[in-house]
Amino acid sequence: MQTAEPPQNSQQLMVQSSGSLSFNSNLSKEDEEMSRSALSTFRAKEEEIERKKMEVREKVQAQLGRVEEETKRLATIREELEALADPMRKEVASVRKKIDAVNKELKPLGHTCQKKEKEYKEALEAFNEKNKEKVQLITRLMELVGESERLRMKKLEELSKNIDSLQ
């Protein structure tokens, strides 16, 4: 029996080992297939990510292009505005400087003018007062001369009457 058993055992071992060998080879093929499938899925995902990354990069580049165009356009507009304002600004600044210089000259002249006007008013007032006083004196003189003439005429008439009465 011992001789019969060993072949059975060896056959069992063979069946067991061939079964496990075929199972192992089946497993490794399934593993390999799963690995291929996972790898192809991973590659597909990587390609999709790369494609989306490129799309985003293209959109960013397009936006940057538009921003650059707008920046250039704004710079051109700014230059045009400065070119328009520049000649006027220089002329305006020149005129303003002249106005400031004239204002500096006018200030003391204004003070002098006010001082002279004050002196003129005082002199005119003094002149008018003296003129008024002169008119009063002339009026008084006229009254006195008139009175003197009347008195003299009266005296002359009296003397004339005295002379006439003497004759």
VENJO-V161688 format. One line per field, one symbol per residue. phi: phi as a letter, one per 40 degrees, with the letter a starting at -180 (. if undefined). burial: + if it has 16 or more other ideal C-beta (glycine too) atoms within 10 Angstrom, else -. A space follows every 50 residues. Layout:
phi: ???
burial: ???
This chain:
phi: .ccccdcccccccccccccccccccccccccccccccccccccccccccc cccccccccccccccccccccccccccccccccccdcccccccccccccc ccccccdccccccccccccccccccccccccccccccccccccccccccc ccccccccccccccccc
burial: -------------------------------------------------- -------------------------------------------------- -------------------------------------------------- -----------------
